[in-house]
Amino acid sequence: MRAKPGLNPHSLVGPIKEQIATLDRDQAVTEIATMEENIGDSLASRRLTMTLLGVFAGLALALASIGLLRRHGVNCQPTDARARHSFRARRQSR
């Protein structure tokens, strides 16, 4: 059922239930909600999934950037120096 814009949709619940009861007493009227509430409820699980995906993607990006910085920054320099020294030592021993 649709209501005119500008009206509080929850204020129409009583009159709508009365009209339905006059037509059919056995017809139950339950779970009354606005379209915005229905859409919000249906999108809640997607919103949660996307939020978790974003959080884990950000975490993965942060961990990957820390790993790249450590590999090509701090830890790689001593390895480079050691490799150059080893190359020089092999070259001199010939």
Secondary structure, DSSP 4 states (H G I P E B T S, - for coil): ----TTS-GGGGHHHHHHHHHHH-TT--------HHHHHHHHHHHHHHHHHHHHHHHHHHHHHHHHHHHIIIIITHHHHHHHHHHHHHHHHHT-
